[in-house]
Amino acid sequence: MTPPHASQLQADYQRIVKEALPSVVQIDTPRGQGSGIVYDKEGHIVTNAHVVSGSRTFKVMLADAEEPLDASLVGSHTPEDLAVIRLDNPPSELRPAAFADSSKTAVGQIVLAMGNPLGLSGSVTQGIVSATGRTVTGPPTADRPGATIPNMVQTSAAINPGNSGGPLVNLAAKVIGVNTLAATEAGADRDAYPGIGFAVPGSTVTRITRQLIEKGRVVDSGRASLGAAVRTVLGPRFEPVGAGVVRVEANGPAHTAGIRAGDVITRLDDTKITTVADLAETLAGDHRPGDRVRIGYTRDGRSHAADVVLGTLGS
């Protein structure tokens, strides 16, 4: 005989799936497949930027549909790995998801991850919130380094290829995050650490999604920026030695402080910088727009330092 508390938990799971799964869609692109979440009745769907990955048109399969629908890109924000697409002819029976206040997400909460892993539509996995506030750098793609995303929700619910862009929901059937990536070993071509997945928190999702819908781009990310494009510089033994400045934004923070292309950033306040990831993670995790920081850098083999007032990271 099933204990009463176990029967109630099972009933809760079934209720959550029934309420939340109709808001989950499958997105097909020329480069692959992913998941998405119906955001509103107007046909906007939020997903990961790496799911859309350079495409502008898509085929979207609703949870209860027999034929895919056409959709087009609204906007993409790679720093938070989020994107919005819109159905060209949204049906009247769309079921928008409900988003939770992710600031109330707590370690130990039971969550379900939904999506289309490995093409298996409408799949559900179960776990808990393992941690909050993680700063995570995703794997690089062919044309850009991996996004460094702050404040992510870590979960033990399995997240597999194709789950990206789907919802992580709580026992109230509300979205607390967008499934984004699973922990992998550097250089591995498959998940190396099952039970360690990450989701962009719901508060970030709604803030970024609103801007993409209204303006087609993000004008206020809330994240700090140096206003410079950088790449990892290697030393004589092929070891990383700093973040080399490739270009600076005109009148941006780095430009105003006198930093220019060719400089190699080696320190941010008390943090040693040897790679692009070091710089991105330090900015994402510890600083906000308007903060004043001390940047150490080399130019023509000589050490320099400059005070920089951080700007706002855009799209």
PEMOLIN-V605837 format. One record per pair of residues at least 4 apart in sequence whose ideal C-beta (glycine too) atoms are under 6 Angstrom apart, sorted by the first residue. I is the first residue (numbers start at 1). J is the second residue. If there is no record, write none. Layout:
# PEMOLIN-V605837
{{I,J} {I,J}}
This chain:
# PEMOLIN-V605837
{{2,6} {2,7} {12,171} {16,20} {16,112} {16,173} {17,21} {17,124} {19,173} {20,169} {20,173} {21,63} {21,122} {22,63} {22,95} {23,37} {23,38} {23,95} {23,97} {24,63} {24,114} {24,166} {25,36} {25,60} {25,62} {26,61} {26,116} {26,121} {27,34} {27,36} {27,47} {27,51} {27,58} {27,60} {28,33} {28,59} {29,55} {29,58} {30,55} {31,53} {33,162} {34,51} {34,164} {34,165} {35,115} {35,116} {35,165} {35,166} {36,45} {36,47} {36,165} {37,46} {37,97} {37,167} {38,45} {38,94} {38,96} {39,44} {39,46} {39,209} {40,44} {40,96} {41,94} {43,86} {43,87} {43,90} {44,84} {44,86} {44,213} {45,85} {46,84} {46,209} {47,51} {47,83} {47,165} {48,81} {48,164} {48,165} {48,180} {49,76} {49,78} {49,81} {49,82} {49,83} {50,81} {51,164} {51,165} {52,76} {52,83} {56,73} {57,72} {58,71} {58,85} {59,68} {60,69} {60,71} {61,65} {61,68} {69,87} {70,88} {71,85} {71,87} {73,85} {74,84} {74,86} {74,212} {75,84} {75,212} {75,216} {75,217} {76,83} {77,82} {77,208} {77,218} {77,315} {78,147} {79,147} {79,313} {80,149} {80,204} {80,208} {81,147} {81,149} {81,180} {82,208} {84,209} {84,212} {90,94} {97,175} {98,174} {99,175} {99,202} {99,206} {100,170} {100,174} {100,176} {100,202} {102,176} {102,201} {102,202} {102,203} {105,129} {105,132} {105,153} {105,176} {107,129} {108,128} {109,129} {110,128} {110,171} {111,129} {111,155} {111,157} {111,168} {111,170} {112,124} {112,126} {112,169} {113,125} {113,157} {113,159} {113,168} {113,179} {114,124} {114,166} {114,167} {115,163} {115,166} {116,121} {116,162} {117,123} {117,160} {117,162} {117,163} {118,162} {125,157} {125,158} {126,157} {127,155} {127,156} {127,157} {128,156} {129,155} {130,154} {130,155} {130,156} {131,154} {132,153} {133,151} {134,152} {134,154} {135,150} {135,281} {135,284} {135,285} {136,149} {136,152} {136,198} {137,146} {137,148} {137,277} {138,146} {138,147} {138,181} {139,146} {140,145} {140,146} {145,276} {148,280} {148,281} {148,284} {150,284} {150,285} {151,201} {152,198} {153,177} {153,199} {153,201} {154,198} {155,197} {156,195} {159,163} {159,179} {159,182} {159,197} {163,179} {166,179} {167,175} {168,176} {168,177} {168,179} {168,199} {169,173} {169,175} {170,174} {170,176} {175,202} {176,202} {177,199} {177,200} {177,201} {177,202} {178,199} {178,200} {178,205} {179,199} {180,198} {180,199} {180,200} {181,198} {182,191} {182,197} {183,193} {183,196} {184,188} {184,191} {184,192} {185,192} {188,192} {200,204} {200,205} {205,209} {208,218} {211,215} {211,218} {217,315} {218,315} {221,313} {223,313} {224,283} {224,287} {224,288} {224,289} {224,310} {225,311} {225,313} {226,253} {226,254} {227,249} {227,252} {227,253} {227,254} {227,311} {228,245} {228,248} {228,254} {229,246} {229,247} {230,243} {230,245} {230,276} {231,244} {231,246} {232,240} {232,275} {232,276} {233,241} {233,242} {233,244} {233,264} {234,238} {235,239} {235,241} {240,274} {240,275} {242,264} {242,265} {242,266} {243,265} {243,273} {243,276} {243,279} {244,264} {245,261} {245,263} {247,261} {248,254} {248,255} {251,255} {252,311} {253,308} {253,309} {253,310} {253,311} {254,259} {257,306} {257,308} {258,306} {259,263} {263,297} {263,299} {264,297} {264,298} {265,273} {265,297} {266,273} {266,296} {267,272} {267,273} {267,296} {268,273} {268,282} {268,293} {269,293} {269,294} {271,282} {273,278} {273,279} {274,278} {277,281} {280,284} {281,285} {282,286} {283,287} {287,291} {287,310} {289,310} {289,312} {291,310} {292,307} {292,309} {293,308} {294,305} {294,307} {295,306} {295,308} {296,305} {297,304} {298,303} {299,304}}
